[in-house]
Amino acid sequence: MKKVVIIVIAVLLLCGFRAPNGNIISKGDLADKLIVNMGEPHQKTDLGMIQTRAFGGIAYIKREVWFYKIDDYNYRFVIENGQIVADHWSRF
């Protein structure tokens, strides 16, 4: 039982991205959490509006990609309607 608990805790700690100040940022969080922990992005790219059907009507989703560069790492976050839906990092 202890092994299961340790594995669950390890998975929870590894989920998401750790900001330079130590806070964990994961998919589903609001984009405001990025601004608070990492500041304004170096570049924002607007991907436009996407039309989709939802609950018998038409909904519009605004997509953006935010880029950060911290030390040797480049971070890319995809934001939909103010919520983080994807993250990616690379070195150099």
Protein Blocks (a to p, Z undefined) as FASTA:
>chain_A
ZZmmmmmmmmmmmgccddfkopacdehiafklmmmmnopafbdcdebjadddeehiacdd
ddddddddehjbccddddeehiafbdcddeZZ
